[in-house]
C-alpha cells in the first residue's frame, strides 16, 4: 500500500514540479530609446526616426502599447507615425493631407507624452486646443506584433506632411508581455513554497517506503 501511495503521489509531485517549472508567469516589460532631440522635419515624408535595440528576450505574447515622449507640434493633423520591428510595420496615427483622415480641428497642439494602444481615446476627434497626454487608440492594431520576436531593432518614424510648422519628440518606448519563460529563482514566493513542499512530501513518502521495506526484511 505504501509503495502504491509513493508511486501515486510521486507522479503527482513530479507533474506539479514540471508544470511550475514551465509556467512561470511573464510580466510586461518596457524598453525605451535613447533620449535626445528628434526634430520632425517640416513638409518631409522621410521624417525622423528613433530606434531601440533589444536582445536576450523571448518572443512577444502580447504587444501592449507604444509611448512617444516629449512630443510637440502646433498642428497635430499634419503628422503621421509608424512603428516597425523590421518585419512588421504598424501605423499609429494618420495625417489629414496624405492619409485623408478627418479631424475635429487639425490645428490643435501637441505637448506631452502620448501613448497608443489597441484601445483608447479617439486621436482624431479631441476638442481641447492642446491634446492632453493620454492613451489613444492606434490606427492599426498593435496586436500585429503578437508572436513576433522582441529581439531586434524597433524604430519609430514620425513625419510631417505640410509646411509652416515644426515639432519634435524626446524618446519613445514600447511595452510588451513576453511569452512565459522557465521557472526562475526570482519567481513568486508562493510558487517556490509549493515546489519545496512538493519535494519534501515526495522525500517523506520515499523514506516511509524504505522503512517499511526494511521492517518486512527483518521480519522475514
Secondary structure by P-SEA (a helix, b strand, c coil): caaaaaaaaaaaaaaaaaaaacccbbbbbbbbcccccccccccccccccccccccccccccccccccccbbbbcccccbbbbbbcccccccccccccccccccccccbbbccbbbbccccccccccccccccbbbbbbccccccccccccccbbbbbbbbccccccccccbbbbbbbcccccccccccaaaaaaaaaaaaaaaaaaaaaaaaaaaaaaac
